[in-house]
Amino acid sequence: MKNFYIALAFYAIASLSPAYGVTTSESIALAKDIKIADVHMHLSGESTQALLEKMNKSGIAWGGGVGGIRPDGPVRVKAALGKRYIAALGQAEYQAVLMEKGEKGLHDMTDPRFVNLFESAEKLFSERTVRIFGEIHLNNVKSGVNSGFQIHTSFDTPSVQKMYEVANRHDAFVQIHSEGTQNFDEIKKVARDFPKATTIFSHCIPFTSPSDIRKLFKDHSNLICDLSAGGPVHRNMRIFTSSGPRLAWLELIEEFPDRFMLGTDPCCGLAPKYDELVLELRVSLLPHLKVETLKKIAFQNAIRLFGLED
């Protein structure tokens, strides 16, 4: 994944506007201590106790939204952390099939990993123990990830369609990693075909502009974004720099304050920098937002969408 952040950084620096945003004493003070829901917090193999300590240290009241490399990880951590953990299914199985069989394996619904996944999902989604599939990579070729993990597939891929079918029945979520505008017609189709399923776009669709996202948001209310991997720690300043958010992104966030959530994406060697990932959100993004927007993006949107307990 290292090449992903390098490629995205070049794109961001070349194509986006200067940093912008006016802070106030109220927004600065609030951003410093406000509780945060991190909806792109991968499991990094640490113990549940270590994970809890990490969250407490950084003021993360709730975390998760994406999985890890072990299929049992999200449910195991959910059992330990309870309502503070936002469990997500499917990433481990989807990724394992992809890396073993390639894209064609994602069409094989008889693969035991998919059979077990969807049997478990029906039970866990019904109980509302889990409400998310993710992070599901559909298109990451442009970012130059390692060849074994590269994919450029369709929302019509059977395993992905099944995730949407389950999510739609349970008023739930699918967190998707897609890049650029090539899949936009497919995005619009799943938004129409599965109106009770909400798509969370990891990193707010890399290699797109705020105007691209605005068009999607205006047409479809069941599309939202996380703001992970958009700042300096990821060596990518697409959404914000150390000085503040890009003007075009700031305008989009304030126009659609109910459609964004925070994420850190501590993957690919960045787990030791978790404190830094949270700190840059508190210093370089949140203080530049209107106070009501700041609260929504920090945690209120996550509470509303996922039914978290405040």
Summary of the structure (lengths in Angstrom):
residues: 310
radius of gyration: 17.9
end to end distance: 34.1
largest distance: 57.2
contacts: 1106
relative contact order: 0.18
helix: 53%
strand: 14%
